[in-house]
Amino acid sequence: MTDVIFANGRVFDGLRYHHDGAVGVRGKIIYSIGPLDQVRDEMATGGGRVEELDARGGLVMPAFHDAHIHPLIGGLEMRNGLLTDCEDADACLQSIATAVAAQDDRDGRDDGAWFRAGGWSLEHFDHATGPTAATLDKIVSHRPAFLPSNDHHNAWVNTRALELAGIDRNTPDPMDGWIERDQDGNPTGTLREAAAELVHRLVDTTRAEKRDALREAQAHLQSWGIVGWQDALVGGYAGIDDPTQAYLDLAEAGELTSRVRLALWWDRHRGVEQLEDLQAERERLAEAGLDAGSVKLMVDGVSETFTMAVDEPYLGGARCPCSGGDRGITFLPPDQLDEAVVALDAAGFQAHFHALGDRAVRTSLDAIAAARRRNGYSAQRHQLAHLQLVAPRDRARFQHLNAIANVEGMWARYNTPAVQMLEPYLDQERLDWQYPFRDIVDSGALVAGGSDWPINPPEPMEGIHTLVNRSSRRTDESDEEPPMRDDQGLTLSQALQAYTSGAAHANHQDDSGNLRVGSSADIVVLDRDPFDLHEDHIGSADPVTAWARGAEVYRRDE
C-alpha cells in the first residue's frame, strides 16, 4: 500500500481548526500530522513510495460518521422510488407513476410482484386521514403496493395490498398503531405506526435485493464522506426491513468497507426476558465481525401524527386516536423503560432512544438516571435521538448523566413537516423548545451528529450548515428560510465535531473521527474550506475524496 500525504490544505482534526498543515498516512493509520515539510521528512523514513494528494486549499478532516441512520431503507428506496424531493401531491403521484412504469418494463406487468417506494410527505395530503388507496389504485392496481412515508411512521397502500393482508372493516387496530378508516369503518389506505406491519410482513424483498441495496447505500454514503454509522434499527419493525442478513452478506464478501455499529430492536411487547436473546444475537454477529452493541428503544412517535409524547396537551383539539389522546403516546411506560435500561446498561449495551417530545426526553433521561443509580456510571454511551422538544430543565441533564445528545442537523429548521404541521398546536413557549442544541452543548454535554436518512438527506455538510444557521442552505431567492431560534445555532467547529469525533465516539469507534498519530486513516477532503466561507455558504463544501482505513473509497469525477 502506497504511503500518502494530504498536502496543501487546511486541517480540522476533529476538535479544532488549523490554518495549514498536512497529514501523512502509512498503511491503515495516520503516521504524521503537522507542517508539510515535517510530514514529508517523517514519511520519508519508511523508505517506501510516497504519493502526495493535493488538497488545493480545501479542508482535510476526519471522515464523517453518522450516529443515527437507516442505510438499507435508503438503499431500497433509491432503487425502487425515492419520493422525498416531491414538492406536492401531484409531483408525488407522477414520480410513483414513473417508478411503476419502470418496474413494469423490468419485471413484466402481470407478475404480481410488490411495488414499493417511499418518502412521501404527509403534509402533501390530508393531514387527518392521509392518502387513500383509491388514489393509488389509479396508478398501480395490477400489483400490491406498499409506500412508507418520509417519517416511516405511516404507510400508504393500495386496495390489492389491503386485500392480500385481509384488512377490512372488521380488522382490529393493533395496540400501538391504527388503521385509517372512512365513516363506515372501511380502511382507506393509510396505516399508522405498528399497523404498517399488517401489510409489510407480506412484502417480498429478496435477500439479493437487500444485499444490493445496502451495497449501493454504502457507496452513496461514502460519496458524501461518511465512512461510519450506527444503524438505528436492526431487527425489523412496522415497515422497516431487517438489514441483518444484508450486513452479514457484505461482511462475508469483504464488501463492508465502512465502520458499522448495529442497534438491535427492543421489542416493546416483551420485557427484560428478551435480554438473553439480544445477548445471543450480539455474540452471533460479533463472530461475523459485526458490532451489535446498541439497542434501540422507541419511546414515542412523531409530531405529524400527534404521537410525539408531550407533558401538556396539544392545542386546538389535536390528538391521536390512540391511548395517549392529546398528549401523544409513550410506547414504553416509565417503569418498563427504567427496567429495560437498567438491564441493558448492566449487560453492556448502549441504549439508543427514539425520543421527540419533552415527555419522551424526560422519561428517557430518567431511565438513564435509574441505570446510573443502580449500576454506577458505565461506558455504554447511551444516546437520545431526535429531540424535537426539550424542556429547559432537562437540557443540562445530558451532561449530568453523561448522556449523548444526537443532534440531527437537518431537523433544526422551519421548513420541515415536523415543524410546520405542529406549529398550530403548540403555544409559543413550547415552540421555542424545539431542537435547543446550543443550550445542550453549552452545558458541556457530548453531542453526536446524525441524519436519520432516508427521512432526511444524508449529506453531513448540509446538516452542519443547518446546525450553524438554524436554516437550510439558500440556493436562490425563492429558497429563503428564516432561522429557527438562531440563538440555538452551534459554531462551525462544534457542528463539525458533532459529525466527526462526536458521532464516532457515540458509535464506539474511538480510533476514528479525529486526525491524530496512530488513529485510523479515515479522512475526507472538502473542495473548499468552510471556515473561509460566509455562514450562508457552509453547506456548499463538498467531498473530493474519502478514505476508510487508509484506502480510498470515493473520488469525485473531475
C-alpha positions in Angstrom: 0.0 0.0 0.0 1.4 3.4 -1.0 2.0 6.0 1.7 0.0 9.1 1.1 0.5 12.8 2.2 -2.6 15.0 2.2 -0.9 18.3 1.3 -1.7 21.9 0.6 -4.9 22.1 2.6 -6.3 23.5 5.9 -6.8 20.9 8.6 -9.7 20.3 11.0 -8.6 17.5 13.4 -12.0 16.6 14.8 -11.7 19.1 17.7 -10.1 22.2 16.3 -9.1 24.1 13.2 -5.6 24.6 11.9 -5.0 27.2 9.2 -2.5 25.0 7.4 -0.9 21.6 7.7 -0.5 18.2 6.2 -1.5 14.6 7.1 0.6 11.5 6.4 -0.9 8.1 6.1 1.0 4.8 6.3 -1.0 1.7 5.8 -4.3 2.0 7.6 -3.2 4.6 10.2 -2.2 8.3 10.4 1.5 8.3 10.7 2.3 12.0 10.8 0.5 15.3 11.1 1.9 18.9 11.2 3.6 21.3 8.8 4.2 19.9 5.3 8.0 19.8 5.4 7.9 18.0 8.8 5.4 15.4 7.4 7.5 14.9 4.3 10.6 14.2 6.5 8.8 11.8 8.8 7.1 9.9 5.9 10.5 9.6 4.1 11.8 7.4 7.0 9.9 4.4 5.8 11.8 4.1 2.6 8.7 3.3 0.5 7.0 5.3 -2.2 5.1 8.4 -1.0 2.3 9.9 -3.0 1.1 13.5 -2.4 -2.6 14.3 -2.7 -3.1 18.0 -3.4 -6.0 19.3 -1.3 -5.8 22.6 -3.3 -6.7 24.8 -0.3 -9.6 22.6 0.7 -10.2 21.2 4.2 -8.5 18.0 5.2 -10.5 16.5 8.1 -11.7 13.2 9.6 -14.2 11.3 7.5 -17.8 11.8 8.7 -19.7 9.4 11.0 -23.5 9.2 11.3 -24.9 8.3 14.7 -28.5 7.6 13.6 -29.3 6.3 10.1 -31.2 3.6 8.2 -29.0 2.6 5.2 -30.9 -0.4 4.0 -34.1 1.5 3.8 -32.3 4.4 2.0 -30.8 1.9 -0.5 -34.2 0.2 -1.2 -35.9 3.5 -1.7 -33.2 4.7 -4.1 -33.6 1.5 -6.1 -37.4 1.5 -6.1 -38.6 5.0 -5.9 -37.5 7.8 -3.5 -40.2 10.5 -3.1 -38.5 12.9 -0.7 -38.0 15.6 -3.3 -41.6 15.8 -4.4 -43.0 19.3 -3.9 -46.7 18.4 -3.7 -49.1 15.6 -4.1 -49.2 15.8 -7.9 -45.5 15.6 -8.2 -45.5 12.6 -5.8 -48.1 10.8 -7.9 -46.1 11.5 -11.1 -43.0 10.1 -9.5 -44.9 7.0 -8.4 -46.3 6.5 -12.0 -42.7 6.8 -13.4 -41.4 4.2 -10.9 -44.3 1.8 -11.6 -43.7 2.0 -15.3 -40.0 1.3 -14.8 -40.9 -1.8 -12.7 -43.4 -3.0 -15.3 -40.7 -2.7 -18.0 -38.2 -4.6 -15.9 -40.4 -7.3 -14.4 -43.4 -7.5 -16.7 -46.8 -6.0 -15.9 -48.6 -9.1 -14.6 -46.1 -10.8 -12.5 -47.8 -9.7 -9.3 -44.6 -8.6 -7.6 -44.9 -5.9 -4.9 -44.4 -2.3 -5.9 -42.6 -0.4 -3.1 -41.4 3.2 -2.9 -41.1 5.6 -0.1 -40.5 9.1 1.2 -43.9 10.8 0.5 -44.8 13.6 3.0 -48.0 13.7 5.0 -48.1 17.5 4.5 -48.9 16.9 0.8 -52.1 15.0 1.6 -55.0 15.3 4.1 -53.3 15.6 7.4 -56.1 13.9 9.3 -56.7 10.9 7.1 -53.6 10.5 5.0 -53.6 9.5 1.3 -56.0 6.9 0.1 -55.9 3.5 -1.6 -58.3 4.8 -4.2 -55.8 7.4 -5.3 -53.0 4.9 -5.5 -55.2 2.4 -7.4 -55.4 4.9 -10.3 -51.6 4.4 -10.8 -50.9 0.9 -9.6 -53.8 -1.6 -9.2 -52.2 -4.6 -11.0 -49.7 -5.3 -8.3 -49.8 -4.7 -4.5 -48.2 -1.5 -3.4 -46.5 -0.5 -0.1 -45.2 3.0 0.3 -43.8 4.2 3.7 -43.9 8.0 4.4 -40.8 10.0 4.8 -41.0 9.7 8.6 -41.6 5.9 8.3 -44.4 6.2 10.9 -47.1 5.9 8.2 -47.6 3.6 5.2 -49.7 4.2 2.1 -51.1 1.0 0.4 -53.4 0.2 -2.4 -56.6 -1.9 -2.4 -54.8 -5.0 -3.6 -52.4 -4.8 -0.7 -55.3 -4.4 1.8 -57.0 -7.4 0.2 -53.9 -9.6 0.4 -53.4 -8.6 4.1 -57.0 -9.3 4.8 -57.6 -5.8 6.2 -61.2 -4.8 6.2 -63.7 -3.0 8.5 -63.6 -5.9 10.9 -59.8 -5.8 11.3 -58.9 -4.5 14.8 -56.3 -1.9 15.3 -53.0 -3.1 16.8 -52.4 -1.9 20.3 -49.6 0.6 19.2 -51.0 1.8 15.9 -54.2 2.2 13.9 -55.8 1.8 10.5 -57.3 5.0 9.0 -61.0 4.4 8.1 -63.9 6.1 6.4 -67.2 6.9 8.2 -68.4 3.3 7.7 -65.2 1.8 9.2 -63.7 0.7 6.0 -59.9 1.0 5.7 -58.9 4.0 3.4 -55.3 3.1 2.6 -53.1 4.8 5.3 -51.7 2.7 8.1 -50.3 4.4 11.2 -47.3 3.3 13.3 -47.4 -0.5 14.0 -50.4 -1.0 11.7 -48.0 -0.8 8.8 -46.7 -4.3 9.8 -50.1 -5.8 8.8 -49.0 -5.3 5.2 -45.3 -5.0 5.4 -45.0 -8.6 6.6 -46.2 -9.7 3.2 -43.9 -7.5 1.1 -41.5 -9.8 -0.8 -38.0 -8.4 -0.8 -35.3 -10.9 -1.7 -32.0 -11.4 0.1 -30.2 -10.4 -3.1 -32.2 -7.2 -3.3 -31.4 -6.2 0.2 -27.7 -7.0 -0.2 -27.5 -4.9 -3.4 -29.5 -2.1 -1.8 -27.1 -2.0 1.2 -24.1 -2.0 -1.0 -25.5 0.9 -3.0 -26.3 2.8 0.1 -22.8 2.4 1.4 -21.4 3.8 -1.9 -23.9 6.7 -1.7 -22.9 7.5 1.9 -19.2 7.3 1.1 -19.7 9.8 -1.7 -20.7 12.3 1.0 -17.7 11.4 3.1 -19.5 9.1 5.5 -17.4 6.1 6.4 -19.0 5.0 9.6 -22.5 4.9 11.1 -24.9 3.4 13.6 -27.8 1.6 12.0 -30.6 2.8 14.2 -33.0 -0.2 13.8 -31.8 -3.8 13.3 -34.4 -6.5 13.6 -37.2 -5.0 11.6 -40.3 -3.1 12.7 -43.6 -1.9 11.1 -42.5 -1.2 7.5 -38.8 -1.1 8.2 -36.9 -4.1 6.7 -34.4 -6.0 8.8 -30.9 -5.3 7.5 -29.1 -8.1 9.5 -28.6 -10.6 6.7 -27.5 -7.9 4.2 -24.8 -6.8 6.6 -23.7 -10.4 7.1 -23.6 -10.9 3.3 -21.5 -7.8 2.7 -19.2 -8.7 5.6 -18.6 -12.2 4.4 -17.9 -11.0 0.9 -15.4 -8.4 2.2 -17.5 -5.6 0.8 -18.4 -3.8 4.0 -15.8 -1.2 3.9 -17.5 1.2 6.4 -17.4 1.1 10.1 -20.8 0.0 11.4 -22.4 -0.3 14.8 -25.9 -2.0 14.9 -28.7 -1.1 17.2 -30.8 -4.2 17.9 -34.6 -3.7 18.3 -36.1 -3.7 21.8 -39.5 -5.5 21.4 -41.8 -3.4 23.5 -44.3 -6.3 23.7 -41.8 -8.2 25.7 -39.9 -7.5 28.9 -36.4 -7.9 30.2 -36.6 -11.6 29.4 -35.6 -10.7 25.9 -32.2 -9.6 27.1 -30.9 -13.2 26.8 -31.9 -13.2 23.1 -30.2 -9.8 22.5 -27.0 -11.0 24.1 -27.0 -14.1 21.9 -27.6 -12.1 18.8 -24.7 -9.7 19.8 -22.4 -12.7 20.2 -23.6 -14.3 16.9 -22.9 -11.1 14.9 -19.6 -10.5 16.7 -18.4 -13.8 15.3 -19.1 -12.4 11.9 -17.1 -9.2 12.7 -20.2 -7.0 13.3 -20.6 -4.8 16.3 -24.2 -5.1 17.7 -23.6 -3.3 21.0 -26.5 -1.0 20.9 -30.3 -1.5 21.5 -32.9 0.8 20.0 -35.8 1.8 22.3 -38.8 3.6 20.6 -40.1 5.8 23.4 -42.7 7.9 21.4 -43.9 8.6 17.9 -43.7 11.7 15.7 -45.2 15.2 15.7 -47.0 14.8 12.4 -49.5 12.3 13.8 -49.5 13.8 17.4 -47.9 10.6 18.7 -44.9 12.6 19.9 -45.2 12.4 23.7 -45.7 15.8 25.4 -46.3 16.8 29.1 -49.0 19.3 28.4 -51.8 18.6 25.9 -51.7 19.6 22.2 -53.8 22.7 21.5 -56.8 23.1 19.1 -58.2 19.7 19.7 -55.3 17.9 18.2 -55.0 14.3 19.3 -54.1 10.9 18.0 -56.7 8.1 18.0 -54.5 6.1 20.4 -54.2 5.6 24.2 -52.3 8.9 24.7 -55.0 11.1 23.2 -54.0 14.7 23.2 -50.6 14.1 24.9 -49.2 11.7 22.4 -48.1 8.1 23.1 -45.3 6.5 25.1 -44.7 3.1 23.7 -42.8 2.1 26.9 -44.3 3.2 30.2 -41.7 4.8 32.5 -41.4 1.9 34.9 -40.8 -0.5 32.0 -38.3 1.8 30.3 -36.4 2.2 33.6 -36.3 -1.6 34.0 -35.1 -2.1 30.4 -32.3 0.5 30.5 -31.0 -0.7 33.9 -30.8 -4.2 32.5 -29.3 -3.2 29.2 -26.7 -1.0 30.9 -25.7 -3.8 33.2 -25.4 -6.2 30.2 -23.0 -3.8 28.4 -25.4 -2.5 25.8 -25.7 1.1 24.7 -29.3 2.4 24.9 -30.3 4.3 21.8 -33.6 6.2 22.4 -36.1 7.5 19.9 -37.4 10.5 21.8 -39.0 13.5 20.2 -41.4 15.1 22.8 -40.5 16.7 26.1 -42.2 13.9 28.0 -40.3 11.2 26.0 -37.0 13.0 26.5 -37.6 13.3 30.2 -38.6 9.7 30.7 -35.5 8.6 28.7 -33.2 10.7 30.8 -35.0 9.3 33.9 -34.2 5.8 32.7 -30.5 6.6 32.3 -30.6 8.1 35.8 -32.1 4.9 37.1 -29.3 2.9 35.5 -26.7 5.3 37.0 -28.2 4.8 40.4 -28.3 1.0 40.1 -25.1 0.3 38.1 -22.9 3.4 38.6 -21.5 5.3 35.7 -20.8 2.9 32.8 -19.0 3.1 29.5 -22.2 2.4 27.5 -22.6 5.9 26.0 -26.4 6.0 26.0 -27.8 8.4 23.4 -31.1 10.2 22.7 -32.0 10.9 19.1 -34.4 13.4 17.5 -35.0 15.8 20.5 -37.7 17.9 18.9 -38.9 19.3 22.2 -36.6 19.5 25.2 -37.8 21.4 28.2 -35.3 23.9 29.7 -35.0 21.9 33.0 -33.8 18.8 31.1 -31.1 20.3 28.9 -28.3 20.2 31.4 -29.2 16.7 32.4 -27.4 15.3 29.4 -24.1 16.4 30.8 -25.0 15.4 34.4 -25.9 11.9 33.3 -23.2 11.5 30.7 -25.8 11.0 28.0 -25.2 11.8 24.4 -27.5 14.2 22.5 -27.9 13.1 18.9 -28.2 16.5 17.1 -29.6 15.7 13.7 -28.8 18.9 11.8 -31.5 18.8 9.1 -34.3 18.8 11.6 -33.4 22.1 13.2 -35.2 24.5 10.8 -38.6 25.7 10.0 -39.3 24.2 6.6 -39.9 20.6 7.7 -43.2 18.8 8.0 -42.5 18.0 11.7 -42.3 21.7 12.5 -44.8 23.2 10.0 -47.6 20.8 10.9 -47.0 21.1 14.6 -47.0 24.9 14.7 -50.8 25.5 15.1 -51.0 23.0 18.0 -48.3 24.3 20.5 -48.1 27.6 22.4 -45.1 29.8 21.7 -43.2 28.7 24.7 -43.1 25.1 23.6 -42.4 26.0 20.0 -39.3 27.7 21.3 -38.2 24.5 22.9 -37.6 22.8 19.5 -34.1 21.5 19.0 -32.3 23.5 21.7 -28.9 22.3 20.7 -26.8 25.3 21.8 -28.1 25.0 25.3 -27.3 21.3 25.4 -23.8 21.9 24.1 -23.1 24.8 26.4 -23.9 22.6 29.4 -20.9 20.5 28.5 -22.8 17.5 27.1 -21.5 15.2 24.5 -23.2 15.5 21.1 -23.2 13.3 18.0 -24.4 14.2 14.5 -26.9 12.1 12.6 -29.1 12.3 9.6 -31.9 9.8 10.0 -31.5 9.1 6.3 -33.7 8.4 4.3 -36.0 10.6 6.3 -33.5 13.4 5.7 -30.8 13.7 3.1 -27.6 12.1 4.4 -25.2 15.0 3.4 -23.2 15.9 6.5 -22.2 19.4 5.3 -25.9 20.3 4.8 -26.6 19.1 8.4 -23.6 21.1 9.6 -24.8 24.1 7.7 -28.2 23.9 9.4 -26.7 23.3 12.9 -24.9 26.6 12.5 -27.5 28.7 10.7 -30.7 27.1 12.0 -32.0 27.2 8.4 -31.3 25.3 5.2 -28.8 26.4 2.6 -30.2 29.1 0.3 -29.7 28.3 -3.3 -31.8 31.0 -4.9 -34.1 33.9 -3.9 -37.2 31.6 -3.6 -35.5 29.4 -1.0 -35.1 32.0 1.7 -35.9 30.4 5.1 -35.9 32.4 8.4 -33.7 30.9 11.1 -35.3 28.9 13.8 -34.1 30.4 17.1 -30.7 31.4 15.8 -29.5 31.7 19.4 -29.5 27.9 19.4 -27.0 27.7 16.5 -23.7 26.0 17.0 -20.3 27.2 15.9 -18.8 25.7 12.8 -16.2 23.8 14.9 -18.9 22.4 17.2 -21.0 21.3 14.3 -18.1 19.6 12.5 -17.1 18.0 15.8 -20.6 16.5 16.1 -20.3 14.8 12.8 -16.7 13.6 13.2 -15.3 12.9 16.7 -18.7 13.2 18.4 -20.5 10.6 16.2 -17.5 8.3 16.1 -17.5 8.4 20.0 -21.2 7.6 20.1 -20.6 4.7 17.7 -17.7 3.4 19.9 -15.3 4.0 17.1 -12.6 5.6 19.3 -9.8 5.3 16.7 -11.8 7.2 14.2 -13.4 10.6 13.9 -10.2 12.5 14.5 -6.8 13.2 12.9 -4.0 12.2 15.3 -1.0 10.0 15.0 -2.0 6.4 15.5 -5.6 6.9 14.6 -7.3 5.1 11.7 -6.8 6.8 8.4 -10.4 7.7 7.9 -10.2 11.0 6.1 -12.2 13.3 3.8 -11.0 16.3 1.8 -13.6 19.0 1.1 -13.3 21.1 -2.1 -13.2 24.3 -0.2 -12.6 25.4 3.4 -15.9 26.1 5.1 -14.0 28.3 7.7 -13.3 30.6 4.8 -16.9 30.8 3.6 -19.7 33.1 4.7 -22.1 31.2 7.0 -24.7 31.2 4.3 -22.5 29.0 2.1 -21.1 26.5 4.6 -23.2 23.7 3.1 -21.7 24.3 -0.4 -18.4 22.5 0.6 -18.4 19.0 -0.9 -16.1 16.0 -0.6 -13.5 15.5 -3.2 -12.2 12.2 -1.8 -13.0 9.9 1.1 -10.7 7.3 2.7 -11.5 4.5 5.1 -8.7 2.7 7.0 -6.2 4.1 4.5 -8.0 3.0 1.4 -9.7 5.5 -0.9 -13.5 4.6 -1.1 -14.6 7.7 -3.1 -13.2 10.2 -5.5 -15.3 12.8 -7.2 -15.2 12.8 -11.0 -13.4 15.9 -12.3 
